[in-house]
Amino acid sequence: MLNYTLLKPEECEFVDIGAVDEMPNGERLFLEIDEFPIVVFNIAGQFFAIGDVCSHDNGPLGEGDLDGEGVICPRHGARFDLRTGKVLALPAVEDIPAYPVQVVGSRIQVGIPLK
């Protein structure tokens, strides 16, 4: 399962990554949690977290252009849904991880599946 957004909250460990007001609209935050490279996007006040690795060639994905709720890999143009990690365009054929994001008070938290 790569769409971890479908997990129940008790199946995740939520990690605090910062304050909402520190991540304005249009910003991206690159981080690593438990050796998972992750990029978090703020799109019109909604937060999305995906694995920062394209499934086509393991290149960085987070620097890609946004297209609605999708991101386009800057290396070869594969496109992925930020909400689910689902691949939307070739040359990639495998989905990428998508992680649940919650805002608690003024803090942003990313959910990592429990081992």
N, C-alpha and C positions, 0 to 999 in steps of 0.2 A: 504494500500500500504506500503510495507516494502522496496522496491527498490527505495529509494529516489533519486538515481542517475538519474532516468528518469525525474525528475522535471526540469522545466525551471529555469534558474538562478533567475528570478524575484519571484519565488515561494519559495525561500530559503533566510535565513539570513546566510551569510558567516562569520564565526568566524575565526580570525587569531589565529593560534596555534604555530607559530614559523617560524624560517628561514630554508630554504632548507638545507643550509650547517650545520645546527645543527642536522640534521636527516640523517645520512649516510645510504647507501645501507644496507639492512638487519635489520635495526633498527625498533623498535615499540615504539609508544608513547601512553601511557594510559592517558585518560583525562575524564572529565565529563563536558558536556555542557548542560545547562538547565535540569539538573537531568538525562541526558542520559549518561550512561557509554559507552564510545567509545574507540576503539583502532585503531590507524592509523599505517599502514605498509608502508615501503619504499621497494619495490621489483624492483631492477634494474632501479631505478630512476622513477618508477611509484608509485604514492601514492594511497592507498586504505583505506577507513574508514568503519568500521562495528561496530555494537553494540557488546559490550563486555559481552554478556550474551547468553549462549547456550539455544536454544529453547527447548531442551530435558528436562533439569532439572534446568535451571537458573544458572548453574555454570559458572565460568569465562572461556571465550573462547580465549582471547588474548594471553595466554601463550602456546597455542597449537602449534604443529609442522606445518610448512608450507609444502605444497605439490603442487608445481606449483603455480597456482593462487587460491589455496584453503587452508583452515586452518582446522586442525583436533582437535576437542575438547580433551583436556588432560584427561578428566574424563571418558568418555565412548566411544570415537572414532567417534562421529558424524562428518561429514565433510561438510563445507560450502564454497561456491564460494565467494571470496573476492570482486569480481566485482559487484555482484548482491545480495548477501546475500542468494541466493538459497541453500536449503539443497541438498546435493549430496549423503549422506550416512546415513543410520540408525545408531543409534536409533532415531535421530531427524526426525520429519516429517513436521515441520513448519519452514519457512524461518526466517532469522534474518534481522534486519535493515542494509542497505547499504547506505552510505551517499556520496554525491558528494564531490570531492576534486578538488580544483583548485590551481594553483600556479600563484600568481600575483607578478611580479617582482621577488624578492627572498623570498617571504613569502608564506607559505602553509596555505590554508583556507579550512575549512570543512563547508559544507552547512547543515543547520538544517531547516527542513520544517517550513514555517510560520504557525502559529496557526490560 
